[in-house]
């Protein structure tokens, strides 16, 4: 028997992948931003399923960055989706630490090792190739991460790939844990 939670959803969203043509993470973001250079708060809620007050709290805490004309950028949306993927299994302060570990200060792109939209793309690619069950060996995940980042990632500074690989492993394990916890609650509610 295979157990899945929210099968076929785009990671970090409440949207079905098939409704978007089974796109990858980057393709999904590109579709959202095809006709617009930003999304509004109400659109973020519809995409992520996160309520507006939580999103505004994340902005106030400095986890998302400031909007331009009340619009969120592609990287901000990606960051929100990444936070949303992990938030039920990891404390927000740890999620914030991981995002700083990857990209330093939110308003300074000069210390970034990867734009958040590309990071989200890697997460989705690895998740799609690894499978949504998460029932694999730890080394299999590490190996897949190393393989995928070796294909496309170019280090802006020495050691960035290793940092990215470590962060991707934490993000994906947290996402698998979130899915497992959601499944446990579904099973419990069926008693």
C-alpha positions in Angstrom: 0.0 0.0 0.0 1.3 3.5 -0.9 0.4 6.4 1.4 0.5 9.9 0.0 -0.6 13.2 1.3 -2.0 15.8 -1.1 -0.9 13.7 -4.1 -0.1 15.7 -7.1 0.2 19.1 -5.5 2.9 21.6 -6.4 5.2 21.6 -3.3 4.4 24.4 -0.9 1.1 25.2 -2.6 -2.6 24.0 -2.6 -2.5 23.8 -6.4 -2.7 20.6 -8.4 0.3 20.0 -10.6 -1.9 18.5 -13.4 -3.9 21.8 -13.6 -0.6 23.5 -14.6 0.4 20.8 -17.1 2.6 18.8 -14.7 5.2 21.6 -14.7 8.4 21.7 -12.8 9.0 24.2 -10.0 10.6 26.8 -12.2 8.0 26.4 -14.9 5.3 26.9 -12.3 6.8 30.1 -11.1 7.3 31.3 -14.7 3.6 30.6 -15.5 2.5 32.6 -12.4 4.7 35.5 -13.5 4.1 35.3 -17.2 1.8 38.2 -17.5 2.7 40.0 -14.3 5.8 41.2 -12.6 4.4 40.5 -9.1 1.6 38.9 -7.2 -0.7 40.5 -4.6 -1.3 39.2 -1.1 -4.7 37.6 -2.0 -3.0 35.7 -4.9 -0.3 34.5 -2.4 -3.1 33.1 -0.2 -4.7 31.3 -3.1 -1.4 29.8 -4.2 0.1 28.8 -0.9 -3.0 28.3 1.3 -1.3 30.4 4.0 -3.6 33.0 5.6 -2.9 36.7 5.1 -2.1 37.5 8.7 0.6 34.8 8.7 2.1 36.1 5.5 2.1 39.6 6.9 3.8 38.4 10.1 6.5 36.8 8.0 7.0 40.1 6.2 7.2 42.0 9.5 9.8 39.5 10.8 11.9 40.2 7.8 11.6 36.6 6.4 10.1 37.6 3.0 11.5 41.1 2.2 9.6 44.2 1.3 7.1 44.4 -1.5 7.2 46.8 -4.5 3.9 48.5 -5.1 2.3 45.8 -2.8 3.4 43.1 -5.2 5.6 40.1 -4.3 8.4 39.0 -6.6 9.1 35.6 -8.0 11.9 35.1 -5.5 9.6 36.2 -2.6 6.9 33.7 -3.7 9.5 31.0 -3.9 10.7 31.8 -0.4 7.1 31.7 0.9 6.5 28.3 -0.7 9.8 27.0 0.8 8.8 28.2 4.2 5.4 26.7 3.8 6.8 23.4 2.9 8.8 23.1 6.2 6.7 25.0 8.7 4.7 22.2 10.1 7.8 20.1 10.9 10.4 22.8 11.8 10.4 25.9 14.0 10.2 29.1 11.9 13.4 30.4 13.4 15.3 27.3 12.1 13.7 27.8 8.7 14.9 31.4 8.8 18.3 30.2 9.7 18.5 27.8 6.8 17.4 30.5 4.4 20.1 32.8 5.8 22.6 30.0 5.6 21.9 29.8 1.9 21.5 33.5 1.0 22.6 35.7 3.9 20.7 38.9 4.4 17.3 39.0 2.7 17.7 42.5 1.2 21.3 42.0 -0.1 21.6 39.7 -3.1 25.4 40.1 -3.2 25.7 37.4 -0.5 23.3 34.9 -2.2 24.6 31.6 -3.5 21.3 31.0 -5.4 18.1 33.0 -6.1 15.2 31.6 -4.2 13.3 30.8 -7.4 16.1 28.6 -8.5 16.4 27.0 -5.1 12.7 26.2 -5.3 13.2 24.7 -8.7 15.9 22.4 -7.3 13.7 21.4 -4.4 10.8 20.5 -6.8 13.1 18.7 -9.2 14.6 16.6 -6.4 11.2 15.9 -4.9 9.8 14.9 -8.3 12.7 12.5 -8.9 12.8 11.1 -5.4 9.1 10.5 -5.1 6.6 11.8 -2.7 6.7 8.9 -0.3 10.0 9.9 1.3 10.5 6.2 2.1 14.0 6.0 0.9 17.4 5.7 2.4 19.2 8.9 3.6 22.1 8.3 1.3 19.8 8.0 -1.7 18.5 11.5 -1.1 22.1 12.9 -0.7 23.2 11.2 -3.8 20.3 12.6 -5.8 20.9 16.1 -4.5 24.6 15.9 -5.4 23.7 14.6 -8.9 21.1 17.3 -9.6 23.2 20.2 -8.4 26.2 18.9 -10.2 24.2 19.0 -13.5 23.4 22.7 -13.4 24.7 24.6 -10.4 27.6 26.9 -10.8 29.3 28.1 -7.6 29.5 31.9 -7.2 32.0 31.3 -4.4 34.0 28.3 -3.3 32.1 25.9 -1.0 28.7 27.2 -2.2 27.6 23.8 -3.7 28.3 22.0 -0.5 26.3 24.6 1.4 23.5 24.3 -1.1 23.5 20.5 -1.0 23.3 20.5 2.9 20.5 23.0 2.9 18.6 21.1 0.2 18.8 17.9 2.3 17.4 19.7 5.4 14.6 21.3 3.4 13.5 18.1 1.7 13.7 16.0 4.9 11.6 18.7 6.6 9.1 18.6 3.7 8.9 14.8 3.9 8.4 15.0 7.7 5.6 17.6 7.1 3.9 15.2 4.7 4.3 12.3 7.1 2.8 14.3 10.0 -0.2 15.3 7.8 -0.7 11.6 6.8 -0.5 10.5 10.5 -3.3 13.0 11.3 -5.4 11.8 8.4 -5.0 8.2 9.5 -5.8 9.2 13.2 -8.9 11.0 12.1 -10.1 7.9 10.3 -10.1 5.8 13.5 
